[in-house]
Structure formats: C-alpha cells, structure tokens
C-alpha cells in the first residue's frame, strides 16, 4: 500500500503550484514518468534537475496527475497517516465544536482527495482521488482511533463517494456502508438547533457543516423579525432564525424532499408554528413576493454554486447579480441582508463587485456588518486556492439611493 513505485520529473520552469505551497501537479507540467509506475501508486516528484520535491500519488487519467502527500518526508507509511490524522483532529479540538464537524478536509489537511465528516457518532467519507482511495481504510481506522481517545466513539461509517468528479479520475461513483450497517437518519445538534441528517441520500455528505458559525452569526439579527430564507435546503438558516426568536420565518427551496426534511426539523425543535417552508423556484417566487407588496426584516440567500468551472463564470455572475437584486428588493429599510457564494471559481473580488452592482441596480445602499468565510473545520490553506470557496456577507440595507 505504501510502496513508492517510481518518480515523476517536471519540465524546466514548471511546478509553479507546488513550489508556491500547493498540492497539485498537472499533466502538462510533467516531462518524464519512470517505468513501472501504476496509477494510484506513490511516486517521488523531482524537479527538472532531479531536486527532490516530495511524494504524492499519481493518476494519469486525471489532469491533476499527482497530488502531493509530503514535501519533505520520503517515507509514507501507517505512522505517517496517523500523524496527519492526529494533526487534523487536534486542530479541530481547538477551533470548533466537534459534536458534528468536518474532520478531514482534503488538501487543507494534507490528505488530498478525501473528506470525512462527523455527524454525532457517525462518519461520512467522500473519496475523490484514486490514490487516496487506496489509503482510505487506514485513514478511517486512524480517525476512529483518535476519536476514541477523545471519548467520541464512532458507531458507523457511511461512504458518499458518489460525486460526478470521480469519473474524471477514471473511478466509479459509489456509496454504501463501510463496516456494519446502521440507521442512516442521524440526529445532530448545532447552535442549539436539532436536525435529522440523512447521510445516505442527503446532498453531499448529508448536511452543510461549513455554514455552522455563519448560521450562528445570523441569530442576533432575527429576534422578533420576519425572516425569508432562500435556498433553505433542510432549513438550517431558517431554524437558526426561529430558535433566536423570530416572529415569522419562511424557508424556500425547489426540492420537495428538502422542504419535507425541513418541516420535520422544525417539529423536532418545536418551531412548526413559527418556521414554515414553501417548495418553489426562488428566482420565480421573489418577484411574485415583491409584486404582492411583501417585505422582510431579514433576507438570507444561500444558493447552490452557480459555477463549478472557469468556463461558466460569466453565466454565474449573471445569476448571482439577478438573485441579489431580487432578494434586496424584499428587505425593509434598515433591515438585514445575508448573501453568499459557495463556488471556488467565484473569487471574493468578483463576488463583491457583483453584489455592489446588484445593489446599485435596485437603488439600495448597503452597510457591511461582517464578511465571513467557511467554518474553521473547513480550513483555508494559503497557496491552495481551492480551499477558499465560501464567501458570506451580512449587510444592513440602510436607505434607498
């Protein structure tokens, strides 16, 4: 499992990503691959002059041909994996509430291509790279051992490696139990709100943990407020508003399954009379609400990623501008407006400019309260640009221009 099978040599002048601290070597940067190297196996990476640059795993089916595991150590073994896992979990003991959190965040935890989320006493694993798939059993075992030492024993593991991106690695999409079967409807609590998380069929790994502290940040604006939560998914922002004492909350999502789960979560928290959910297309519903003369003290926009590649950024900008214009029209003067983008390709400057253009278009003036990113259990590793993806603004809409 841990045998280094050969080497990769870079072209002269290439390797800019890993030389600046990143973790990826692209196919067009490679000059030579030694004989006998198998996809998914470990290789040494050398610069054009044979200078040792680290160890990673290779997959010639992927444009990201090598994902780096180590920059200095030449020996990748079980003890190495244990060290990586322990460092990731120790970081989280100091930065987040670990009752439910992301334990391993791929490249940002120096274990590229794998995500492990903890929902109460259940782990959900997403593996997106061939090489890390080979290391997955030992990574999971080391995670379970580390948590047991923290008195957080794990009762079950479920794999959600069903993302389409696996096909770019020449891998089949897969999901299912790793080890013994268990009830995949898992009860968690976050920020004082209880949720049922469907780790088998919910989006991604079952629940979006990255907004944990952004949801908490919104609570202080919602007491006695009328709140509109757009793209509510299973009701997380809406329920945080409800638990904070909002007088009325409406959550909107296009998924009937999501809305039904949100209604169940509202009942779980005794909020079914305050927090209600409507299954509708947000883009279509917001103009209807404006036409009906509706307005809200707080409007929250948490849309899905409008772009997952550089080629569709222009289309995404149009989508973000449109939804922010529609949302801003529904905020009362002096009310509060939260908006975000979860696309890595929508960089912070572009997103900020897009919000500004949307506000000017509908003659609204924004007073920035906070700019936030993802929860610390989704760490942002400088020089690994892909690790920064969530941008979250909170504004007060102070007056019309």
C-alpha positions, -999 to +999 in steps of 0.1 A: +000+000+000+028+024+009+055+014-017+070+041-038+069+028-073+089+053-092+093+090-099+079+119-119+102+146-133+089+181-141+097+201-171+120+230-167+101+261-154+071+241-143+057+230-109+047+266-100+017+254-080+037+230-057+066+254-055+043+281-040+029+256-015+001+240-034-006+202-037-012+195-073+010+186-103-008+189-137-004+167-167+012+194-188+039+201-162+054+166-164+084+158-185+090+121-176+074+093-156+096+063-147+088+028-160+066+006-138+046+033-122+009+023-116-020+047-114-030+053-077+005+045-065+030+066-047+058+084-066+086+108-058+084+141-076+116+156-089+123+190-104+139+191-139+173+190-122+164+159-101+159+180-069+135+161-046+102+179-042+082+154-023+059+124-025+025+121-039+002+096-057-002+095-094-032+091-118-025+096-155-063+096-162-066+129-143-055+164-154-043+167-118-018+139-123+000+140-090-015+150-056+012+157-030+012+139+003+045+151+017+070+178+007+099+167+029+095+132+042+105+103+020+088+076+040+050+074+037+037+046+060+010+039+086+027+061+111+028+090+086-010+087+081-016+086+118+004+117+122-016+135+095-049+124+110-039+133+146-028+168+135-062+174+117-082+163+147-061+182+172-066+213+152-104+209+154-103+203+192-090+238+194-111+256+168-146+241+166-174+223+183-167+187+174-201+172+181-206+175+143-179+188+121-156+182+092-126+161+105-106+158+073-107+185+045-086+171+017-056+192+007-061+216+035-053+188+059-025+174+037-046+143+028-056+153-007-088+140-023-106+128+009-133+144+031-145+129+064-175+145+082-186+136+117-223+137+125-227+129+161-213+093+163-213+086+126-186+092+100-194+101+063-165+096+039-161+111+004-131+099-016-124+117-049-090+106-059-076+071-069-045+073-047-064+083-015-089+055-022-061+031-016-052+048+017-089+052+027-091+021+050-061+031+071-072+068+073-107+058+085-091+035+111-068+062+124-097+087+126-117+062+147-088+055+170-081+093+175-118+100+183-120+071+207-091+086+227-112+118+229-141+098+243-160+102+210-165+066+198-179+060+163-207+036+158-208+035+120-192+047+087-210+055+055-193+063+022-207+090-001-182+088-029-209+094-054-198+127-068-195+130-106-160+143-103-148+108-095-153+100-132-126+125-141-103+102-121-114+072-141-133+059-110-168+046-105-192+065-083-200+046-052-219+048-019-227+024+010-217+012+044-181+007+054-184-020+081-216-027+099-249-012+088-268+014+110-297+038+108-286+064+083-311+090+097-288+107+123-298+132+150-273+161+155-274+194+173-257+226+162-260+261+177-289+249+199-308+236+169-316+199+164-316+183+129-321+149+114-293+143+089-298+118+060-263+106+055-274+081+028-295+104+005-289+140+016-269+164-005-231+160-004-223+141+028-258+149+042-256+183+057-237+216+050-214+219+080-194+248+065-220+274+074-222+265+111-209+298+125-225+319+098-258+305+109-250+314+144-239+349+134-274+355+119-292+347+151-286+381+166-305+398+138-335+376+139-352+382+173-388+395+167-380+396+130-399+385+099-373+364+080-370+350+045-345+321+040-339+314+003-325+280-009-331+267+026-322+230+019-332+213+051-340+245+069-307+253+087-307+292+085-345+293+089-343+272+121-315+293+135-337+323+129-366+305+147-345+294+177-333+330+180-369+343+185-380+354+151-418+361+149-422+345+114-398+326+092-404+314+056-379+290+041-379+284+003-364+256-017-371+239-050-367+205-035-398+190-020-376+164-003-356+192+013-387+211+024-402+179+039-370+173+058-370+210+069-406+207+082-396+176+102-366+195+117-390+224+126-412+200+145-382+185+162-374+220+176-410+229+184-409+256+158-435+244+133-459+273+141-432+299+135-410+284+108-427+273+076-414+261+043-425+266+007-414+244-022-408+269-051-382+282-076-366+311-057-359+330-089-396+329-098-410+334-062-391+365-052-406+388-079-441+375-070-435+385-034-424+419-045-455+422-066-476+413-036-460+440-016-442+417+008-412+428+028-389+413+054-367+424+083-341+398+073-335+381+039-309+353+036-296+340+002-277+307+004-278+295-032-260+264-047-228+270-066-238+287-099-204+277-114-181+247-110-156+257-137-139+287-150-157+284-183-191+293-168-181+323-146-198+349-168-231+330-166-226+326-128-220+363-123-253+370-141-271+345-118-256+360-086-264+395-097-300+386-105-307+367-073-292+395-052-313+421-070-344+401-063-335+395-027-326+431-019-360+443-032-377+424-003-356+439+025-372+467+046-353+499+050-330+493+080-334+455+076-306+429+072-294+411+041-271+380+041-257+367+009-231+341-001-214+321-028-200+286-023-182+284-056-144+284-055-143+299-090-163+329-079-134+347-063-140+372-035-133+403-056-157+392-083-184+383-058-181+416-040-183+435-073-214+415-083-232+424-051-223+460-054-237+461-090-269+443-078-274+469-050-269+499-074-293+484-099-322+483-074-312+516-057-302+501-024-273+512-001-255+485+019-237+489+051-214+460+056-216+443+090-195+413+085-175+394+058-171+357+067-159+325+051-164+288+059-162+273+094-127+266+107-132+229+103-130+236+066-096+254+069-083+277+042-048+268+033-029+296+018-013+287-016-041+261-020-066+284-036-093+257-040-096+255-002-112+290-001-146+287-016-173+301+007-179+339+008-205+352+032-216+388+037-240+403+062-253+438+054-278+464+067-298+479+040-297+515+053-316+536+027-325+539-009-301+557-032 
